[in-house]
Amino acid sequence: MSIAVAVTAALVAALAFAAAAVIQQGAAATVPEKESLRPSLFLALLRRPAWVAGALLDVFSFLIMGVALAFGPLVLVMPLASTDLLFALPLLAWRQGRWVTRTEMAGAACTAGGMAAFLAVLPVVSGTNAPGLADWILVLIAVVGLVVTLLAIGIRWSGTARTMLYAAAAGSMLALLDAVTKSTADLFRNDGLATFAHWEPYALIAVGIVGLLLVQSSYQAGSLEVSLPVIDTVEPVGSVVMGAVVFEEPLASSWALAVQVVGAMLAVTGIVILSRSTKLQT
């Protein structure tokens, strides 16, 4: 039952995030480039009703993701949540009054098939307790260092390269957000309101704000064709790594690992195919 709840919630979160991305990218692209990576970007976006609607969908997506992570491991939830691109394309096709092409359907089939193969051999995971602060130190240092490096390079570049670097930084921060959300959700299930005596809920707010700023900056820098596939690749990979390192969630081994590698490669191939869609360039 717990796995069914996690899978359903993860897919609903992916749908909500896809809708939010479609709405928010259109609004963020109209903000001057000088506002990128600055808190003033939020002020500019808050004056755009469409972006506010997308932000509400983001909040809904985050809450549903919390439910998914409360009932399932990162190695299960995040690959499913990264399928938002499958939902974004039909939404864009509907908005533009166009049909989904055969190439896009092939990309969707690759992504769905790859995810199915990855999940089919996923090891059974028993419940885990929220890790202590000492278990997080190296992960926090690594993520912060990676994000700072990506942004430092991205600021000096422009065009597609900047968009990709900003999106990679956003995906890294979202992966950390997923891991902290998992820890917070586990605490709530075990300790209730006593969770607020721990550091996780407050880190959740801080990481969430930074992650939102980075996502919007990547949307502002370029089209969804560039930013969304990068986020969809970096976030689940980072989340699975953190699940293994911080929560000690088991990964597949021997032949099952080979199946997961092939499945992951097929899914990434599908994402690349979908990312080339002209619908994402608007």
N, C-alpha and C positions, 0 to 999 in steps of 0.2 A: 504493500500500500504506500509506504514512504517513497519508494522509487517512482511509482505512478504519479504521485503529487509533484515530485521534483521534476520529472520529465515534462508534465503538463505546464507547470509554472514556468519552466525555462523557455518553452516554446512561446508561451503568451508574452513573456518578457522580451523575447526576440522580435515578435510582431510589434509590440509597443515601441521598442527602440528604433525599429525600421521606420515606422510612421513619424516618430520624432525627428529622425535624421533627415528624412525627406523635407519636412517642414522647416527645420532649423537651418539646414544648409542654404536654402533659398534666401532666408532672412539674413544669415550671417555674411553671405557674399556681398551684401549691399553696404556693409560697414567699411569705412576707410581702413586701409592696410595698417596705418600708423597705430590703430587701437589694438593690434594683435598682441596677445600675451599680457595685456594690461587689465586691471580690474574695471577700467572705464569701458571695456568692451561689453561688460554686463549692462552698464547703464544705457549704452546705445541700443543693445538688443531688447532691453525691457520696454523700450518705446515702440517696439514692433509687435503688434498683437499676435501675428502668426508665430513668432518665436516663443512668446509666452505660452501659447497653446502647445507648442512642441515641448516646452519645458515641463508642463504638467504631465505630458505623456512620458517624459523621461523619469519623473518622480514615480509615476505608476509602474513603469518598467523596473525601476530600482526596488520598489517595495515587493513586487512579484518575484524579482530575482532573490531577494532576501528569503522569501518563503521557499523557493527552490533549494537554496543553499542550506536552509534549516533542515531539510528532509533528505538531501543528497550530497555527495562529495563533489568537490571542485572538478575532478577528472571526469565526472558524468555531466554536470550541469553546464560547464562553460563551452564544451564543443557544441552542445545543443543551442546555447544562447548565441553562438557566433553565426548561426544561420540567418541572421537578420537580413542579410543581403538577398536571400530568397524571397523575403516579403517586400523588400524595398522596390524591386523591379516591377512586380505587378502594380504596386501603388503608383509608381512613376508612369507606367504604361496607361493606367486609368486616368491619371491627371492630365496626361498629354494626348489622350484619345487615340492611342496606338495599340497594336497587338504585340504580344510577346513573341519574339522570333524563334525559329528552330534552334539557332545557335544558343540563344539564352535558355531555352528549355533543356538543351544538352548540358549546359553549364550547371543548371539547377539539378539535373539528374546525377551529374558527377558529384556535386556537393552532398546531396542527400544520400547517395550510395556510399560515399566515403565515410560520412558520419555514421551510417548504419553499420558498416564494417567495423569502425572504431569502437562503437558501443557494444557490438555483439560479443566481443571477447574481453570486455572490461571485467576485471576481478571484482568479486563481491566485497563490499566495504562495510565493516561493522561501524557502529557509532564511535565517534572520536570526541575527546574532550578538548576544550579550547586551550591552545598552547600558552605558555607563559611569555613574558616580555623577552626573556633571554633567547627564546626560540625564534624571535622576530628580528633581532639586531642585525644579523648579516643580510637578511632579505631587505630590510629597510635601507641599509647603506647601499646595497647593490642597485636597488630601484632608483633611489634619489640620484646616485652617481650617473646612472644610465640616462635618466631624464634630463639632467643638467647638461650632459655631454651632447645629447641629441638637439636640445634647444640652442645650445651655444653654436653648433654647426649650422642649424637651420636658419638662425637669424642672419647669418652671413651669406646665405644662398637665397634664391628666388624661384618662382614658378613651381614646377612639379617636384623638384628636389626638396624645396621647403615644405610643401604639403606633405610629402612622404615622411620627412623627419618629424614634423609636428604630430602627424598621425601615429608614428611609432612611439613618440613620447606619450601621447594620449593613451595608446593601447597598453603601454607599460604601467601607467598610473591606474588605469581601469583594472588591470590584473591585480594590482595591490589592493584596490578598492574591493574587488571580489573576495580576496582572501580575508580582509578585515571584516567584510560583511559576514562571511562564513563564521568567523570567530565570534562576532557579536551575536549572530543568530543562535549559535550553539549556547552561548552564555544565557540568552533570554530563555531558551528552552529548559535550561538547568537551574538558573538562579532567579528568574523573573526580574523584578525591579532592582534587585541587588546588583544587576549588571552595571548600573550607573556608578558603582564604586570601582569599576575597572577602567582602564585607559582606552579600551577599544571603541566605545561609542563616540568619544571625543575625537579620536583619530579618524573615525569614519566620516565625521563632518569635515575635517580638514582635508583629507584625501579626496573626498567627494567634490569639494569646491575647486581644488586644483585640477582634478580630472575633468570637470565640466569646462573650466577655462581652456584647457588644452584641446579638448574635443572641438569646442567652438572656434578656436584659433585655427585648427586644421580645416574645418569647414570653410572658414573665411579665406584661407590661403588658396584653395583650389576646389575642384569639383569632387563629388562623391565617387567618381570613377577612380580617383587616386586615394582619397582619404579612407573611405569605408572598408575596402579590401585590406588595407594595411592594418587598420584597427582590428578587423575580424580575424586577422592572422596572429598578430602580436598578443592580443588580450587572452585568447584561450590557451595559447602555448605558455605564456607567463603564468596563467592561473594553474595549469596542470603542474608546472614545475614547482610553484609555491605549495600546491596541495601535497606533493610528494615530500618536499623539504620541511615545511612547517607542520603540516598535519599528519605526516607519515602515511599518506594514502598510497596504497600499493598500485604499481603500474604492471602492465602485462609483461610476461616473460616468455622466452623460447619462441615457439611458433606463433603464439598469440601476439607477441610484440611485433613480429613480422607483418601480421595481418593489420595491426594498428598503424604501422608505418605506411603500408600500402594504402590503407584507408585514408590516413591523413594527407598523403600525397595526392590522392584522387580528389579529396575535398578541396585542397588548395588549388588544384588545377581547375576545378569548377568555379572557385571564387575568381581566379584570374580571367576565365572566360566571361563570367558575368560582369567583371569590372570593366571589360572593353565595350560594354553596351553603350550606345550613344544616348540612351535614356538617362544615364548617370552623369552625363556631361552638361546637363542643364541645371 
